[in-house]
Each structure stands twice: as structure tokens, then as C-alpha cells.
């Protein structure tokens, strides 16, 4: 859940700003299991409340040129 700020979230193998959707404060969102995704605090600070079931992990994705 986005507690404050606006979180930008997108899916794909490569960072692509055009695929990002804005999630303002008060929004719930899910991250698809096993799917590459990326997030951005484009407009400033973002505070999230994260609840997850493991195992979890992170791998960086390449930025688009």
C-alpha cells in the first residue's frame, strides 16, 4: 500500500518509463510473482507498507536507452 507520495510501477525486462502507472497515496497494488518489474519515486519521497510471502528477491533490470 502506498502510504504517502506517488509510486510509479511498471513491468517488463527493461526499464521503460512509458509502461509505468502512477499509484498515489492510499492505493493498493500487487507485484506479479516471478515477473520482472520496476518502480520509481519520480515525484519525491514515497512511503510503502509491504506485506509479502517469501521467498522474495531482487534483480536489477536494464534501463532503456
PDB file of N, CA, C, O and CB in Angstrom:
ATOM      1  N   UNK A   1       0.846  -1.169   0.000  1.00  0.00           N
ATOM      2  CA  UNK A   1       0.000   0.000   0.000  1.00  0.00           C
ATOM      3  C   UNK A   1       0.893   1.233   0.000  1.00  0.00           C
ATOM      4  O   UNK A   1       1.896   1.289   0.711  1.00  0.00           O
ATOM      5  CB  UNK A   1      -0.964  -0.003   1.217  1.00  0.00           C
ATOM      6  N   UNK A   2       0.519   2.209  -0.798  1.00  0.00           N
ATOM      7  CA  UNK A   2       1.252   3.471  -0.836  1.00  0.00           C
ATOM      8  C   UNK A   2       0.697   4.348   0.282  1.00  0.00           C
ATOM      9  O   UNK A   2      -0.459   4.770   0.233  1.00  0.00           O
ATOM     10  CB  UNK A   2       1.126   4.178  -2.245  1.00  0.00           C
ATOM     11  N   UNK A   3       1.520   4.619   1.284  1.00  0.00           N
ATOM     12  CA  UNK A   3       1.088   5.421   2.423  1.00  0.00           C
ATOM     13  C   UNK A   3       1.214   6.913   2.155  1.00  0.00           C
ATOM     14  O   UNK A   3       0.373   7.697   2.595  1.00  0.00           O
ATOM     15  CB  UNK A   3       1.889   5.053   3.649  1.00  0.00           C
ATOM     16  N   UNK A   4       2.261   7.309   1.436  1.00  0.00           N
ATOM     17  CA  UNK A   4       2.407   8.707   1.066  1.00  0.00           C
ATOM     18  C   UNK A   4       3.235   8.816  -0.202  1.00  0.00           C
ATOM     19  O   UNK A   4       4.035   7.933  -0.510  1.00  0.00           O
ATOM     20  CB  UNK A   4       3.053   9.513   2.207  1.00  0.00           C
ATOM     21  N   UNK A   5       3.038   9.896  -0.929  1.00  0.00           N
ATOM     22  CA  UNK A   5       3.742  10.097  -2.191  1.00  0.00           C
ATOM     23  C   UNK A   5       3.042   9.365  -3.329  1.00  0.00           C
ATOM     24  O   UNK A   5       1.928   8.862  -3.177  1.00  0.00           O
ATOM     25  CB  UNK A   5       5.193   9.626  -2.074  1.00  0.00           C
ATOM     26  N   UNK A   6       3.716   9.317  -4.465  1.00  0.00           N
ATOM     27  CA  UNK A   6       3.203   8.607  -5.634  1.00  0.00           C
ATOM     28  C   UNK A   6       4.267   7.631  -6.104  1.00  0.00           C
ATOM     29  O   UNK A   6       5.395   8.026  -6.396  1.00  0.00           O
ATOM     30  CB  UNK A   6       2.808   9.597  -6.776  1.00  0.00           C
ATOM     31  N   UNK A   7       3.908   6.357  -6.176  1.00  0.00           N
ATOM     32  CA  UNK A   7       4.796   5.298  -6.647  1.00  0.00           C
ATOM     33  C   UNK A   7       4.474   5.034  -8.110  1.00  0.00           C
ATOM     34  O   UNK A   7       3.307   4.920  -8.483  1.00  0.00           O
ATOM     35  CB  UNK A   7       4.643   3.993  -5.788  1.00  0.00           C
ATOM     36  N   UNK A   8       5.506   4.938  -8.934  1.00  0.00           N
ATOM     37  CA  UNK A   8       5.336   4.578 -10.342  1.00  0.00           C
ATOM     38  C   UNK A   8       5.820   3.141 -10.503  1.00  0.00           C
ATOM     39  O   UNK A   8       6.920   2.798 -10.068  1.00  0.00           O
ATOM     40  CB  UNK A   8       6.121   5.563 -11.297  1.00  0.00           C
ATOM     41  N   UNK A   9       4.994   2.303 -11.131  1.00  0.00           N
ATOM     42  CA  UNK A   9       5.250   0.865 -11.220  1.00  0.00           C
ATOM     43  C   UNK A   9       5.061   0.406 -12.661  1.00  0.00           C
ATOM     44  O   UNK A   9       4.083   0.774 -13.312  1.00  0.00           O
ATOM     45  CB  UNK A   9       4.314   0.072 -10.265  1.00  0.00           C
ATOM     46  N   UNK A  10       5.999  -0.397 -13.156  1.00  0.00           N
ATOM     47  CA  UNK A  10       5.885  -0.952 -14.500  1.00  0.00           C
ATOM     48  C   UNK A  10       6.420  -2.372 -14.534  1.00  0.00           C
ATOM     49  O   UNK A  10       7.153  -2.786 -13.636  1.00  0.00           O
ATOM     50  CB  UNK A  10       6.632  -0.078 -15.513  1.00  0.00           C
ATOM     51  N   UNK A  11       6.055  -3.116 -15.567  1.00  0.00           N
ATOM     52  CA  UNK A  11       6.530  -4.483 -15.719  1.00  0.00           C
ATOM     53  C   UNK A  11       7.277  -4.629 -17.033  1.00  0.00           C
ATOM     54  O   UNK A  11       7.026  -3.896 -17.989  1.00  0.00           O
ATOM     55  CB  UNK A  11       5.362  -5.477 -15.650  1.00  0.00           C
ATOM     56  N   UNK A  12       8.206  -5.592 -17.072  1.00  0.00           N
ATOM     57  CA  UNK A  12       8.967  -5.864 -18.276  1.00  0.00           C
ATOM     58  C   UNK A  12      10.419  -6.142 -17.958  1.00  0.00           C
ATOM     59  O   UNK A  12      10.881  -5.924 -16.838  1.00  0.00           O
ATOM     60  CB  UNK A  12       8.860  -4.708 -19.239  1.00  0.00           C
ATOM     61  N   UNK A  13      11.129  -6.627 -18.960  1.00  0.00           N
ATOM     62  CA  UNK A  13      12.545  -6.985 -18.814  1.00  0.00           C
ATOM     63  C   UNK A  13      13.468  -5.765 -18.796  1.00  0.00           C
ATOM     64  O   UNK A  13      14.579  -5.827 -18.268  1.00  0.00           O
ATOM     65  CB  UNK A  13      12.958  -7.913 -19.940  1.00  0.00           C
ATOM     66  N   UNK A  14      13.000  -4.653 -19.379  1.00  0.00           N
ATOM     67  CA  UNK A  14      13.817  -3.443 -19.491  1.00  0.00           C
ATOM     68  C   UNK A  14      13.025  -2.262 -18.947  1.00  0.00           C
ATOM     69  O   UNK A  14      11.834  -2.119 -19.225  1.00  0.00           O
ATOM     70  CB  UNK A  14      14.250  -3.186 -20.969  1.00  0.00           C
ATOM     71  N   UNK A  15      13.694  -1.424 -18.173  1.00  0.00           N
ATOM     72  CA  UNK A  15      13.072  -0.209 -17.630  1.00  0.00           C
ATOM     73  C   UNK A  15      12.491   0.601 -18.783  1.00  0.00           C
ATOM     74  O   UNK A  15      13.196   0.932 -19.737  1.00  0.00           O
ATOM     75  CB  UNK A  15      14.106   0.646 -16.815  1.00  0.00           C
ATOM     76  N   UNK A  16      11.217   0.914 -18.691  1.00  0.00           N
ATOM     77  CA  UNK A  16      10.552   1.684 -19.739  1.00  0.00           C
ATOM     78  C   UNK A  16       9.547   2.628 -19.080  1.00  0.00           C
ATOM     79  O   UNK A  16       8.480   2.211 -18.628  1.00  0.00           O
ATOM     80  CB  UNK A  16       9.844   0.742 -20.776  1.00  0.00           C
ATOM     81  N   UNK A  17       9.909   3.895 -19.038  1.00  0.00           N
ATOM     82  CA  UNK A  17       9.070   4.873 -18.346  1.00  0.00           C
ATOM     83  C   UNK A  17       7.651   4.920 -18.925  1.00  0.00           C
ATOM     84  O   UNK A  17       6.703   5.219 -18.199  1.00  0.00           O
ATOM     85  CB  UNK A  17       9.709   6.258 -18.425  1.00  0.00           C
ATOM     86  N   UNK A  18       7.495   4.630 -20.215  1.00  0.00           N
ATOM     87  CA  UNK A  18       6.167   4.691 -20.838  1.00  0.00           C
ATOM     88  C   UNK A  18       5.235   3.582 -20.337  1.00  0.00           C
ATOM     89  O   UNK A  18       4.021   3.675 -20.518  1.00  0.00           O
ATOM     90  CB  UNK A  18       6.301   4.599 -22.355  1.00  0.00           C
ATOM     91  N   UNK A  19       5.783   2.539 -19.711  1.00  0.00           N
ATOM     92  CA  UNK A  19       4.974   1.435 -19.179  1.00  0.00           C
ATOM     93  C   UNK A  19       4.566   1.659 -17.724  1.00  0.00           C
ATOM     94  O   UNK A  19       3.834   0.850 -17.154  1.00  0.00           O
ATOM     95  CB  UNK A  19       5.741   0.129 -19.295  1.00  0.00           C
ATOM     96  N   UNK A  20       5.030   2.742 -17.128  1.00  0.00           N
ATOM     97  CA  UNK A  20       4.777   2.966 -15.714  1.00  0.00           C
ATOM     98  C   UNK A  20       3.401   3.566 -15.460  1.00  0.00           C
ATOM     99  O   UNK A  20       2.932   4.430 -16.200  1.00  0.00           O
ATOM    100  CB  UNK A  20       5.837   3.866 -15.139  1.00  0.00           C
ATOM    101  N   UNK A  21       2.770   3.087 -14.401  1.00  0.00           N
ATOM    102  CA  UNK A  21       1.477   3.594 -13.965  1.00  0.00           C
ATOM    103  C   UNK A  21       1.668   4.240 -12.592  1.00  0.00           C
ATOM    104  O   UNK A  21       2.397   3.715 -11.751  1.00  0.00           O
ATOM    105  CB  UNK A  21       0.396   2.450 -13.915  1.00  0.00           C
ATOM    106  N   UNK A  22       1.015   5.376 -12.371  1.00  0.00           N
ATOM    107  CA  UNK A  22       1.132   6.093 -11.103  1.00  0.00           C
ATOM    108  C   UNK A  22       0.168   5.510 -10.074  1.00  0.00           C
ATOM    109  O   UNK A  22      -1.008   5.291 -10.365  1.00  0.00           O
ATOM    110  CB  UNK A  22       0.860   7.598 -11.303  1.00  0.00           C
ATOM    111  N   UNK A  23       0.676   5.263  -8.874  1.00  0.00           N
ATOM    112  CA  UNK A  23      -0.128   4.798  -7.743  1.00  0.00           C
ATOM    113  C   UNK A  23      -0.002   5.822  -6.625  1.00  0.00           C
ATOM    114  O   UNK A  23       1.014   5.847  -5.931  1.00  0.00           O
ATOM    115  CB  UNK A  23       0.326   3.373  -7.259  1.00  0.00           C
ATOM    116  N   UNK A  24      -1.017   6.673  -6.433  1.00  0.00           N
ATOM    117  CA  UNK A  24      -0.952   7.709  -5.396  1.00  0.00           C
ATOM    118  C   UNK A  24      -1.196   7.138  -3.997  1.00  0.00           C
ATOM    119  O   UNK A  24      -1.577   5.978  -3.843  1.00  0.00           O
ATOM    120  CB  UNK A  24      -1.971   8.806  -5.690  1.00  0.00           C
ATOM    121  N   UNK A  25      -0.974   7.966  -2.993  1.00  0.00           N
ATOM    122  CA  UNK A  25      -1.207   7.565  -1.597  1.00  0.00           C
ATOM    123  C   UNK A  25      -2.611   6.992  -1.439  1.00  0.00           C
ATOM    124  O   UNK A  25      -3.580   7.528  -1.978  1.00  0.00           O
ATOM    125  CB  UNK A  25      -1.010   8.767  -0.640  1.00  0.00           C
ATOM    126  N   UNK A  26      -2.704   5.894  -0.691  1.00  0.00           N
ATOM    127  CA  UNK A  26      -3.977   5.223  -0.465  1.00  0.00           C
ATOM    128  C   UNK A  26      -4.232   4.069  -1.420  1.00  0.00           C
ATOM    129  O   UNK A  26      -5.229   3.360  -1.282  1.00  0.00           O
ATOM    130  CB  UNK A  26      -5.086   6.207  -0.576  1.00  0.00           C
ATOM    131  N   UNK A  27      -3.336   3.873  -2.395  1.00  0.00           N
ATOM    132  CA  UNK A  27      -3.517   2.837  -3.406  1.00  0.00           C
ATOM    133  C   UNK A  27      -2.886   1.516  -2.963  1.00  0.00           C
ATOM    134  O   UNK A  27      -1.783   1.489  -2.416  1.00  0.00           O
ATOM    135  CB  UNK A  27      -2.916   3.288  -4.739  1.00  0.00           C
ATOM    136  N   UNK A  28      -3.604   0.432  -3.210  1.00  0.00           N
ATOM    137  CA  UNK A  28      -3.059  -0.912  -3.062  1.00  0.00           C
ATOM    138  C   UNK A  28      -2.595  -1.378  -4.436  1.00  0.00           C
ATOM    139  O   UNK A  28      -3.233  -1.065  -5.441  1.00  0.00           O
ATOM    140  CB  UNK A  28      -4.118  -1.899  -2.450  1.00  0.00           C
ATOM    141  N   UNK A  29      -1.500  -2.117  -4.494  1.00  0.00           N
ATOM    142  CA  UNK A  29      -1.047  -2.692  -5.755  1.00  0.00           C
ATOM    143  C   UNK A  29      -0.400  -4.039  -5.464  1.00  0.00           C
ATOM    144  O   UNK A  29      -0.049  -4.332  -4.321  1.00  0.00           O
ATOM    145  CB  UNK A  29      -0.051  -1.737  -6.490  1.00  0.00           C
ATOM    146  N   UNK A  30      -0.245  -4.853  -6.494  1.00  0.00           N
ATOM    147  CA  UNK A  30       0.425  -6.141  -6.335  1.00  0.00           C
ATOM    148  C   UNK A  30       1.574  -6.234  -7.323  1.00  0.00           C
ATOM    149  O   UNK A  30       1.541  -5.641  -8.402  1.00  0.00           O
ATOM    150  CB  UNK A  30      -0.565  -7.315  -6.536  1.00  0.00           C
ATOM    151  N   UNK A  31       2.574  -6.980  -6.937  1.00  0.00           N
ATOM    152  CA  UNK A  31       3.698  -7.254  -7.821  1.00  0.00           C
ATOM    153  C   UNK A  31       3.550  -8.692  -8.292  1.00  0.00           C
ATOM    154  O   UNK A  31       3.530  -9.603  -7.464  1.00  0.00           O
ATOM    155  CB  UNK A  31       5.083  -7.016  -7.102  1.00  0.00           C
ATOM    156  N   UNK A  32       3.445  -8.922  -9.590  1.00  0.00           N
ATOM    157  CA  UNK A  32       3.236 -10.276 -10.087  1.00  0.00           C
ATOM    158  C   UNK A  32       4.419 -11.193  -9.765  1.00  0.00           C
ATOM    159  O   UNK A  32       5.573 -10.842 -10.010  1.00  0.00           O
ATOM    160  CB  UNK A  32       2.997 -10.246 -11.589  1.00  0.00           C
ATOM    161  N   UNK A  33       4.117 -12.361  -9.218  1.00  0.00           N
ATOM    162  CA  UNK A  33       5.171 -13.313  -8.830  1.00  0.00           C
ATOM    163  C   UNK A  33       5.999 -13.726 -10.035  1.00  0.00           C
ATOM    164  O   UNK A  33       5.458 -14.113 -11.071  1.00  0.00           O
ATOM    165  CB  UNK A  33       4.559 -14.558  -8.164  1.00  0.00           C
ATOM    166  N   UNK A  34       7.308 -13.639  -9.892  1.00  0.00           N
ATOM    167  CA  UNK A  34       8.230 -14.102 -10.916  1.00  0.00           C
ATOM    168  C   UNK A  34       8.318 -13.210 -12.147  1.00  0.00           C
ATOM    169  O   UNK A  34       9.064 -13.527 -13.074  1.00  0.00           O
ATOM    170  CB  UNK A  34       7.841 -15.455 -11.335  1.00  0.00           C
ATOM    171  N   UNK A  35       7.586 -12.114 -12.183  1.00  0.00           N
ATOM    172  CA  UNK A  35       7.606 -11.235 -13.352  1.00  0.00           C
ATOM    173  C   UNK A  35       8.546 -10.051 -13.109  1.00  0.00           C
ATOM    174  O   UNK A  35       8.483  -9.419 -12.055  1.00  0.00           O
ATOM    175  CB  UNK A  35       6.176 -10.733 -13.679  1.00  0.00           C
ATOM    176  N   UNK A  36       9.406  -9.750 -14.066  1.00  0.00           N
ATOM    177  CA  UNK A  36      10.274  -8.581 -13.905  1.00  0.00           C
ATOM    178  C   UNK A  36       9.432  -7.311 -13.804  1.00  0.00           C
ATOM    179  O   UNK A  36       8.450  -7.144 -14.527  1.00  0.00           O
ATOM    180  CB  UNK A  36      11.272  -8.473 -15.084  1.00  0.00           C
ATOM    181  N   UNK A  37       9.825  -6.433 -12.910  1.00  0.00           N
ATOM    182  CA  UNK A  37       9.100  -5.182 -12.732  1.00  0.00           C
ATOM    183  C   UNK A  37      10.054  -4.119 -12.196  1.00  0.00           C
ATOM    184  O   UNK A  37      11.160  -4.425 -11.752  1.00  0.00           O
ATOM    185  CB  UNK A  37       7.891  -5.372 -11.776  1.00  0.00           C
ATOM    186  N   UNK A  38       9.615  -2.888 -12.245  1.00  0.00           N
ATOM    187  CA  UNK A  38      10.439  -1.781 -11.785  1.00  0.00           C
ATOM    188  C   UNK A  38       9.555  -0.716 -11.165  1.00  0.00           C
ATOM    189  O   UNK A  38       8.388  -0.574 -11.532  1.00  0.00           O
ATOM    190  CB  UNK A  38      11.272  -1.192 -12.941  1.00  0.00           C
ATOM    191  N   UNK A  39      10.119   0.037 -10.218  1.00  0.00           N
ATOM    192  CA  UNK A  39       9.383   1.097  -9.526  1.00  0.00           C
ATOM    193  C   UNK A  39      10.230   2.363  -9.518  1.00  0.00           C
ATOM    194  O   UNK A  39      11.449   2.322  -9.684  1.00  0.00           O
ATOM    195  CB  UNK A  39       9.013   0.671  -8.072  1.00  0.00           C
ATOM    196  N   UNK A  40       9.545   3.495  -9.320  1.00  0.00           N
ATOM    197  CA  UNK A  40      10.234   4.779  -9.328  1.00  0.00           C
ATOM    198  C   UNK A  40       9.493   5.737  -8.416  1.00  0.00           C
ATOM    199  O   UNK A  40       8.266   5.827  -8.462  1.00  0.00           O
ATOM    200  CB  UNK A  40      10.339   5.353 -10.764  1.00  0.00           C
ATOM    201  N   UNK A  41      10.237   6.448  -7.593  1.00  0.00           N
ATOM    202  CA  UNK A  41       9.673   7.528  -6.774  1.00  0.00           C
ATOM    203  C   UNK A  41       9.983   8.831  -7.516  1.00  0.00           C
ATOM    204  O   UNK A  41      10.752   9.665  -7.039  1.00  0.00           O
ATOM    205  CB  UNK A  41      10.276   7.533  -5.283  1.00  0.00           C
ATOM    206  N   UNK A  42       9.379   8.984  -8.671  1.00  0.00           N
ATOM    207  CA  UNK A  42       9.665  10.063  -9.620  1.00  0.00           C
ATOM    208  C   UNK A  42       9.441  11.456  -9.045  1.00  0.00           C
ATOM    209  O   UNK A  42      10.214  12.371  -9.326  1.00  0.00           O
ATOM    210  CB  UNK A  42       8.817   9.895 -10.842  1.00  0.00           C
ATOM    211  N   UNK A  43       8.391  11.628  -8.242  1.00  0.00           N
ATOM    212  CA  UNK A  43       7.990  12.950  -7.772  1.00  0.00           C
ATOM    213  C   UNK A  43       8.521  13.313  -6.384  1.00  0.00           C
ATOM    214  O   UNK A  43       8.220  14.393  -5.876  1.00  0.00           O
ATOM    215  CB  UNK A  43       6.506  13.035  -7.763  1.00  0.00           C
ATOM    216  N   UNK A  44       9.299  12.435  -5.768  1.00  0.00           N
ATOM    217  CA  UNK A  44       9.809  12.700  -4.423  1.00  0.00           C
ATOM    218  C   UNK A  44       9.669  11.474  -3.544  1.00  0.00           C
ATOM    219  O   UNK A  44       9.542  10.357  -4.045  1.00  0.00           O
ATOM    220  CB  UNK A  44       9.078  13.883  -3.791  1.00  0.00           C
ATOM    221  N   UNK A  45       9.691  11.675  -2.257  1.00  0.00           N
ATOM    222  CA  UNK A  45       9.647  10.569  -1.307  1.00  0.00           C
ATOM    223  C   UNK A  45       8.346   9.785  -1.409  1.00  0.00           C
ATOM    224  O   UNK A  45       7.273  10.344  -1.639  1.00  0.00           O
ATOM    225  CB  UNK A  45       9.827  11.087   0.107  1.00  0.00           C
ATOM    226  N   UNK A  46       8.475   8.462  -1.228  1.00  0.00           N
ATOM    227  CA  UNK A  46       7.324   7.550  -1.196  1.00  0.00           C
ATOM    228  C   UNK A  46       7.488   6.659   0.023  1.00  0.00           C
ATOM    229  O   UNK A  46       8.583   6.162   0.287  1.00  0.00           O
ATOM    230  CB  UNK A  46       7.213   6.693  -2.522  1.00  0.00           C
ATOM    231  N   UNK A  47       6.414   6.456   0.762  1.00  0.00           N
ATOM    232  CA  UNK A  47       6.420   5.517   1.880  1.00  0.00           C
ATOM    233  C   UNK A  47       5.448   4.397   1.543  1.00  0.00           C
ATOM    234  O   UNK A  47       4.279   4.642   1.242  1.00  0.00           O
ATOM    235  CB  UNK A  47       6.034   6.222   3.234  1.00  0.00           C
ATOM    236  N   UNK A  48       5.950   3.151   1.598  1.00  0.00           N
ATOM    237  CA  UNK A  48       5.150   1.969   1.288  1.00  0.00           C
ATOM    238  C   UNK A  48       4.980   1.111   2.517  1.00  0.00           C
ATOM    239  O   UNK A  48       5.843   1.086   3.394  1.00  0.00           O
ATOM    240  CB  UNK A  48       5.790   1.158   0.164  1.00  0.00           C
ATOM    241  N   UNK A  49       3.876   0.413   2.581  1.00  0.00           N
ATOM    242  CA  UNK A  49       3.702  -0.665   3.544  1.00  0.00           C
ATOM    243  C   UNK A  49       3.699  -1.942   2.722  1.00  0.00           C
ATOM    244  O   UNK A  49       2.821  -2.148   1.884  1.00  0.00           O
ATOM    245  CB  UNK A  49       2.372  -0.502   4.409  1.00  0.00           C
ATOM    246  N   UNK A  50       4.690  -2.803   2.967  1.00  0.00           N
ATOM    247  CA  UNK A  50       4.858  -4.016   2.168  1.00  0.00           C
ATOM    248  C   UNK A  50       4.527  -5.235   3.009  1.00  0.00           C
ATOM    249  O   UNK A  50       5.029  -5.391   4.122  1.00  0.00           O
ATOM    250  CB  UNK A  50       6.294  -4.119   1.612  1.00  0.00           C
ATOM    251  N   UNK A  51       3.683  -6.091   2.469  1.00  0.00           N
ATOM    252  CA  UNK A  51       3.387  -7.382   3.062  1.00  0.00           C
ATOM    253  C   UNK A  51       3.700  -8.436   2.005  1.00  0.00           C
ATOM    254  O   UNK A  51       3.224  -8.336   0.874  1.00  0.00           O
ATOM    255  CB  UNK A  51       1.890  -7.472   3.553  1.00  0.00           C
ATOM    256  N   UNK A  52       4.487  -9.432   2.357  1.00  0.00           N
ATOM    257  CA  UNK A  52       4.908 -10.412   1.349  1.00  0.00           C
ATOM    258  C   UNK A  52       4.995 -11.801   1.945  1.00  0.00           C
ATOM    259  O   UNK A  52       5.140 -11.975   3.155  1.00  0.00           O
ATOM    260  CB  UNK A  52       6.257 -10.020   0.747  1.00  0.00           C
ATOM    261  N   UNK A  53       4.903 -12.776   1.074  1.00  0.00           N
ATOM    262  CA  UNK A  53       5.161 -14.164   1.434  1.00  0.00           C
ATOM    263  C   UNK A  53       6.374 -14.590   0.636  1.00  0.00           C
ATOM    264  O   UNK A  53       6.409 -14.425  -0.584  1.00  0.00           O
ATOM    265  CB  UNK A  53       3.916 -15.096   1.154  1.00  0.00           C
ATOM    266  N   UNK A  54       7.363 -15.134   1.309  1.00  0.00           N
ATOM    267  CA  UNK A  54       8.626 -15.495   0.670  1.00  0.00           C
ATOM    268  C   UNK A  54       8.568 -16.804  -0.061  1.00  0.00           C
ATOM    269  O   UNK A  54       7.550 -17.495  -0.031  1.00  0.00           O
ATOM    270  CB  UNK A  54       9.709 -15.552   1.679  1.00  0.00           C
ATOM    271  N   UNK A  55       9.631 -17.146  -0.707  1.00  0.00           N
ATOM    272  CA  UNK A  55      10.851 -16.343  -0.751  1.00  0.00           C
ATOM    273  C   UNK A  55      10.700 -15.162  -1.701  1.00  0.00           C
ATOM    274  O   UNK A  55       9.907 -15.197  -2.641  1.00  0.00           O
ATOM    275  CB  UNK A  55      12.039 -17.205  -1.172  1.00  0.00           C
ATOM    276  N   UNK A  56      11.478 -14.118  -1.436  1.00  0.00           N
ATOM    277  CA  UNK A  56      11.480 -12.944  -2.309  1.00  0.00           C
ATOM    278  C   UNK A  56      12.915 -12.624  -2.695  1.00  0.00           C
ATOM    279  O   UNK A  56      13.853 -13.167  -2.112  1.00  0.00           O
ATOM    280  CB  UNK A  56      10.806 -11.720  -1.615  1.00  0.00           C
ATOM    281  N   UNK A  57      13.087 -11.766  -3.651  1.00  0.00           N
ATOM    282  CA  UNK A  57      14.409 -11.372  -4.074  1.00  0.00           C
ATOM    283  C   UNK A  57      14.318 -10.209  -5.045  1.00  0.00           C
ATOM    284  O   UNK A  57      13.236  -9.861  -5.519  1.00  0.00           O
ATOM    285  CB  UNK A  57      15.146 -12.546  -4.705  1.00  0.00           C
ATOM    286  N   UNK A  58      15.455  -9.619  -5.331  1.00  0.00           N
ATOM    287  CA  UNK A  58      15.501  -8.507  -6.274  1.00  0.00           C
ATOM    288  C   UNK A  58      16.649  -8.714  -7.239  1.00  0.00           C
ATOM    289  O   UNK A  58      17.739  -9.135  -6.851  1.00  0.00           O
ATOM    290  CB  UNK A  58      15.647  -7.159  -5.539  1.00  0.00           C
ATOM    291  N   UNK A  59      16.389  -8.412  -8.510  1.00  0.00           N
ATOM    292  CA  UNK A  59      17.422  -8.394  -9.540  1.00  0.00           C
ATOM    293  C   UNK A  59      17.220  -7.118 -10.332  1.00  0.00           C
ATOM    294  O   UNK A  59      16.096  -6.820 -10.737  1.00  0.00           O
ATOM    295  CB  UNK A  59      17.359  -9.672 -10.468  1.00  0.00           C
ATOM    296  N   UNK A  60      18.282  -6.356 -10.562  1.00  0.00           N
ATOM    297  CA  UNK A  60      18.108  -5.116 -11.320  1.00  0.00           C
ATOM    298  C   UNK A  60      17.737  -5.398 -12.772  1.00  0.00           C
ATOM    299  O   UNK A  60      18.166  -6.401 -13.343  1.00  0.00           O
ATOM    300  CB  UNK A  60      19.384  -4.277 -11.262  1.00  0.00           C
ATOM    301  N   UNK A  61      16.936  -4.508 -13.370  1.00  0.00           N
ATOM    302  CA  UNK A  61      16.628  -4.589 -14.793  1.00  0.00           C
ATOM    303  C   UNK A  61      17.396  -3.495 -15.510  1.00  0.00           C
ATOM    304  O   UNK A  61      17.735  -2.469 -14.919  1.00  0.00           O
ATOM    305  CB  UNK A  61      15.097  -4.461 -15.054  1.00  0.00           C
ATOM    306  N   UNK A  62      17.668  -3.720 -16.792  1.00  0.00           N
ATOM    307  CA  UNK A  62      18.396  -2.740 -17.590  1.00  0.00           C
ATOM    308  C   UNK A  62      17.515  -1.541 -17.890  1.00  0.00           C
ATOM    309  O   UNK A  62      16.305  -1.681 -18.062  1.00  0.00           O
ATOM    310  CB  UNK A  62      18.899  -3.369 -18.894  1.00  0.00           C
ATOM    311  N   UNK A  63      18.116  -0.373 -17.951  1.00  0.00           N
ATOM    312  CA  UNK A  63      17.387   0.840 -18.349  1.00  0.00           C
ATOM    313  C   UNK A  63      17.339   0.903 -19.855  1.00  0.00           C
ATOM    314  O   UNK A  63      18.289   0.522 -20.537  1.00  0.00           O
ATOM    315  CB  UNK A  63      18.048   2.123 -17.768  1.00  0.00           C
ATOM    316  N   UNK A  64      16.216   1.393 -20.373  1.00  0.00           N
ATOM    317  CA  UNK A  64      16.099   1.572 -21.820  1.00  0.00           C
ATOM    318  C   UNK A  64      17.032   2.693 -22.259  1.00  0.00           C
ATOM    319  O   UNK A  64      17.295   3.618 -21.491  1.00  0.00           O
ATOM    320  CB  UNK A  64      14.629   1.883 -22.230  1.00  0.00           C
ATOM    321  N   UNK A  65      17.530   2.618 -23.485  1.00  0.00           N
ATOM    322  CA  UNK A  65      18.472   3.661 -23.965  1.00  0.00           C
ATOM    323  C   UNK A  65      17.806   5.005 -24.113  1.00  0.00           C
ATOM    324  O   UNK A  65      18.455   5.976 -24.502  1.00  0.00           O
ATOM    325  CB  UNK A  65      19.081   3.260 -25.299  1.00  0.00           C
TER     326      UNK A  65
END
